[in-house]
Amino acid sequence: MKKSKKTPNVRRSYAARGIGCLIMALACWCMACNKWIDVVPEGISELGNAFSLRSEAKKYLYTCYSYMPAHGNPEGDPSITGGDELFHVFDYGWTWVSNAGGYLSRGQQHAGNVLFNDWGGMYRGIRDCNIFLENVASVPDLRQTERDRWIAEANFLKAYYHFWLLRKYGPIPLIRENLPISAGVEEVRVWREPVDTCANYIIRLIERAIPSLPLFITNETEELGRITQVIARAAKAKILVTMASPLFNGNTDQATLRNSPDEPSLFDQESRIEKWNRALQACEEAIAACEEAGINRLYRYPGNPRYTLSNEIIQQLTLQCAFTEKWNEEIIWGDSGQAIHLGLVLSCLTALNPSFATNINYFKNDMAVPLKIAEMFYSKNGVPINEDKTWNYGLRNELRTAGANEKMYIRQGETTANLHFDREPRFYAFIGFDRGIWYGHGQYEDSKTSDLFYAKYRLGELTAGESRATCAAKKYDHFENEQTKVNDYGGPITVWPVMRLSDLYLLYAEALNEAADSETNRALARQYLNRIRDRAGLGTVERCWDDFSSTPDKYKTQADLRNIIRQERTIELAFEGQRFWDIRRWKTAAQEYETPIEGWNWEGIGLLFYRRQFIFKQQFGIKDYFWPIANSERDVNPNLVQNIGW
């Protein structure tokens, strides 16, 4: 494929999970400690050597990077399979992806066995950042400008690791500096600090880092993956939007969470509009930094001179590749240590190529998209399907045969559900469904629609065997990947986008709408929504709601525009791990999980496949908004008051 032309200065803000030579030594040291608390060990001769030369200190800096959370990796990131965007078919034998996300989504979390528990790991990362900050001044052959940059990177990493804990566990102990080995028992038994104290400390660290960070990476060969000003400002914006959201801003459900009965709540009980104003300013500064660095437009697929592609396929590739194309100009922060997880792709992928005897143990189809998520995507008219005046929502489960007008989306002459017809381009780009066209995998000439692959999910149809998925996250699959023979699948190496420009635009629109109940703010918020909608092949919010919605004035009030912004985030960032955290910070997770997980009837023969099937009902209460602190941690430090409900 012809690569898109890069704008100078656009690349690369990708956060590396650097691997230094000291990792194994540090791992052994950490495992020897029976507490996560940051106490500087004595008698570690290697520590002095680590800062004796620039080259050795750089390895230690990369060690600090090595604690970066496993963004997008379902083995370590709960946001991929632990929510309601994907469900795991448990009775399907071995799987490519750990079942931990499925257990979390089914409410099987408890303090005796905490799922995705990275409390200790993040604090070890913070400890190593502190060690680096305390010793980097002693490196003799390090230029001051480089020293300042390294200090800034370590401060950002320290801030981000604190935020990762704060978002999961709520109020946390802040480890501003490591305690000396002489620290007494009471000094080591630290306390959780108020949410706002935690947030302000995190933001101060990031603000301290920004001036010494480069705007963008110039030496990609040696420095690709290092933190930049653009990453830091975008992360600051997202953190402040998170802290302004209802989960952290005036959360009265957490009023009783206190270190002791006579102390104030760890959550400020008053909702403060100034938090949204602060978040709004941070979003504006982040967008300005992106524009200065050349990250100033949403990705569009540039086409391929070898093929004459239809507008429909070009639109789909624009939307898919904004996520899967490794070096596209929209990515603000991508984790170069995390490719899109191969096991996740294979769990969502059906056997497409009938020319090869593929094996069901390879393309397992054991990860499915619930029907409620498929229904959240808009109609082709750019409004929700349950309020589009031209789209019969009540008949969405009925059957229809695809004609010539649908041939770029649905196999012509094949019968499928009404749910799959007349939907927006993102539906076809992000979701694989029975009889839906699956462009690519070696078939690139779309004028020969009869040669294009399409998904088959009905019982007994696959050459590989029986599938348990009824709707798949096609978004993860780069169109140049190919199934070529038994147990063979491959294509371009990708990175996981931690943050894209469309994400930042949506955060900005949200902050505008929340900071002031004014038409001026709403109008500007809609402008940024419309940038994303235009790239998605949709009309403006105003035109689509005026012309097609049964509630045409919906975008004119703060509350209704809030719902539009939230649905736009769900669609645009589907399967990227954003919804998992969004519905928590909005405090709508309990409401969202009321709708059960359903799929089509995978045991139905032929068209009996199209019977909605109840899979499970998610359990989610107030306690589930935050992780429990593991009992083992509280045994070591009884000052760690447990989260409510655990």
Buried (B, 14 or more C-beta within 10 A) or exposed (E): BEEBEEEEEBBBBBBBBBEBBBBEBBEEBBEEBEEBBBBBBEEBEEBEEBBEBBEBBBBBBBBBBBBBBBBBBBBBBBBBBBBBBBBBBBEBEEBBBBBBBBBBBBBEBEBEEBBBBBBBBBBBBBBBBBBBBBBBEEBEEBEEEBBBBBBBBBBBBBBBBBBBBBBBBBBBBBBEEBBEEEBEEEEBBBBBBBBBBBBEBBBEBBBBBBEBBBBBBEEEEEEBBBBBBBBBBBBBBBBBBBBBBBBBBBBEBBEEBBBEEEEEBBBBEEEEEEBBBBBBBBBBBBBEBBEBBBBBBBBBBBBEEEEEBBEBBBBBBBBBBBBBBBBBBBBBBBBBBBBBBBBBBBBBBBBBBEEBEBBBBBBBBBBBBBBBBBBBBBBBBBBBBEBBEEBEBEEBEEEBEBEEEBBBBBBBEBBBBBBBBBBBBBBBBBBBBBBBBBBBBBBBEBEEBEEBBBBBBBBEBBBBBBBBBBBBBBBBBBBBBBBBEEEEBEBBEBBBBBBBBBBBBBBBBBBBBBBBEEEEBBEBBBBBBBBBBEBBBBBBBBBBBBBBBEEBEBBEBBEBBBEBBBBBBBBBBBBBBBBBBBBBBBBBBBEBBEBBBBBBBBEBEEEEBBEBBEBBBBEBEBBBBBBBBBBBBBEBBEBBBBBBEB
